[in-house]
Amino acid sequence: MQTESFFSLSRACLLALGALLIAPSSSQAQPETLRVVMQTGLRLMDPIMTTAYISRDHGYMIYDTLLGLDSHFEVRPQMADWTVSEDGLVYTFTLRDGLQWNDGAPVTSEDCIASIRRWAEVDGTGGALMTLVKEIKPLDERSFEIALSQPTELVLEGLSKLGARPLFIMPKRVAETPASQGITDYTGSGPYRFLQDEFQPGIRAVYEKNPDYIPRDEPADWTAGGKVVNVERVEWVTMPDQMTAVNALANGEVDYIQQLPFDLIPLLDANPDVTVKVLDTLGSWTFFSLNPRQRPFNNKLLRQAALAAVSQQDILDAMVGNPAYYQPCAAIMGCGTVNGDETGKEWIVDSDKDRARALMEEGGYNDEPVVILQPTDVALFSTQPIVIGEALREVGFNVQMKTMDWQSAISNLTNDKSPAEGGWNIFITGASMAIAKDPFGNSMLATDGLAVTRPDIPAMLDLRMQYAKAPDAAARGQIAVEIQKMAMDEVAAGPLGQFQVPAAFSNEWTGFMEAPVTVFWNVSRAAD
């Protein structure tokens, strides 16, 4: 789960800051404002340049998408409708009426094509799709076509993806910015407008209703349907201290908390003015990466031994505590998803320490140190390293814990040196199941040897492309099982279970969407 480091401010400073940010001015009438506490502060406003969830959520505020995805995983029109040729090789997209940018210019097919190309430069699904694309060309101002070298479902899946780095449509002049370079023009055509003059990086982001946005007529469902804006203004307020945020919600100073820490749920559960609810029922998974370039985990038998030693139940009990919010799962693409195969469950979910010791002996483990990175400032990922360390010590690994803040841990991942030279062996993180549910969105299956966190598995890359070219859902399902088998045999990642993080919001508001992404359309004041 992409998470940014929290500020080390005192409680008193945080309370003062929160009061400053949410206090309305008495000098003039204020528009109706929804005040929300996001998981972290917004710093990077280019949702194509990063997979950080906060930047993605910002993208959904100010941009629109060509296609939407509903709660049945059905792709539906959003900005555009489409037709497909009989041979499945040509997709024709036609923009709906009334689409325009904040500056008054109409959205055109050239804007869409430039946005697709920029997105595909860096997105896993987009990159795979482009290997099968012969041509993308405009037909007129409002329509364009994508011609393929062979049929693939990646066209609709890619253009409708809602996890990290969705395809947000930007003006051509903006989309022509290289994907490696951040944009500075935030002109959008989405339901809100970004108020750049009120932006305080990492502290506050402000949005106002886009008066020119015309929502679709269908009911809202995930990112599909009508994005109806009922609130004049939305303010994202950063409160790194979660107790401060909980107190602010209880006192009516903010209206919504995106992620409520598990240990603070009891503080709001009994409050009659507040609702605690899981809005992302698909949830997330937590997993550990084993550095395949350094001993001992350059040996897959020792990677298997580490995975076999760990109990998911122990991990989830320490991380979440309440079984209502977690479930063990061996599927690398997630339980409850279309690709939720659990091959290997018998030794992945429950600890099998005898198997672990046998694998260590077979793999020739020679007391090499195992350095585990432990972030101390992100509650979601601070307990797993401790539990994993204890389990590995029990079977005979020489474990060394390396504590640091989250940003330092992330930075350390690029250190390709041995642990003795400042490198690492184990890193724990997580990701949304909305991303992990397919072989392209799931970054741990991009086993091309380019990332320090993943082994080099050429056969896995071949399976992914077979999946992209599969003629139907049944064929995809069979390939997904083969991907699960290979991923667990090679230990591309170590699944540690799935979990759901509840949101909390004031009962004065209604309409918060149940979806794998956080959006603020269709929210309104509750009826008296």
Secondary structure, DSSP 8 states (H G I E B T S, - for coil): ----------HHHHHHHHHHHH---SSS----EEEEE-SS------TTT---HHHHHHHHHH-EESEEE-TTS-EEESSEEEEE-TTS-EEEEEE-TT-B-TTS-B--HHHHHHHHHHHHHH-HHHHHHHTTEEEEEEEETTEEEEEESS--THHHHHHH--SSS--EE--HHHHTS-TTS--------SSEEE-GGG-BTTTEEEEEE-TT----SS--BTTBS------SEEEEE--SSHHHHHHHHHTTS-SEESS--GGGHHHHHT-TTEEEE-S-TT-EEEEEEE-TTSTTTTSHHHHHHHHHH--HHHHHHHHT--GGGEE----TT-TTSTT---TTHHHHTS--HHHHHHHHHHTT----EEEEEEESS-GGGTSHHHHHHHHHHHHT-EEEEEEE-HHHHHHHTT--S-GGGT--SEEEEEEEHHHHTSTTT-GGG--BS-STTS-B-HHHHHHHHHHHH-SSHHHHHHHHHHHHHHHHHHTSSEEEEEE---EEEETTEE----SSS---TT-EE---
